[in-house]
Amino acid sequence: MIFRNFQILVLLGLVVVTAGCATSPSQKIVGAWQSELGGFPVLAKYTDETVSIGDYAAVSYQIEGGKLVLAQEGSRPRLLSFPSADEMVQTDTLTGTAHKFTRVK
């Protein structure tokens, strides 16, 4: 009986751990992120569909194959990576320049 309960607990633990790993970039990106640009602080706020930076109007975006694509003329796709839950890196697909963001809690 004790062994059976232990098996159930281990199974539940594995489900919780793997569920945490299954979040997609579109789920991870939602929230407020802080960075620097030219030595000045930048605050980007992502919802499920838009991003707003500072006091500028929100812009629609999509995440396609791990790339952030803004619905704004002249913008290029950026590769998205999340080294941790509170760190996001956007890499310009043309120049390879990486821009790091930290989640605001």
TAZINOR-V434593 format. One record per helix or strand of 3 or more residues. SS is the DSSP state (a for helix, b for strand). FROM is the first residue (numbers start at 1). LEN is the number of residues. If there is no record, write none. Layout:
SS/FROM/LEN ; SS/FROM/LEN
//
This chain:
a/2/20 ; a/25/4 ; b/31/7 ; b/40/7 ; b/50/4 ; b/59/6 ; b/67/4 ; b/78/7 ; b/87/6 ; b/98/6
//
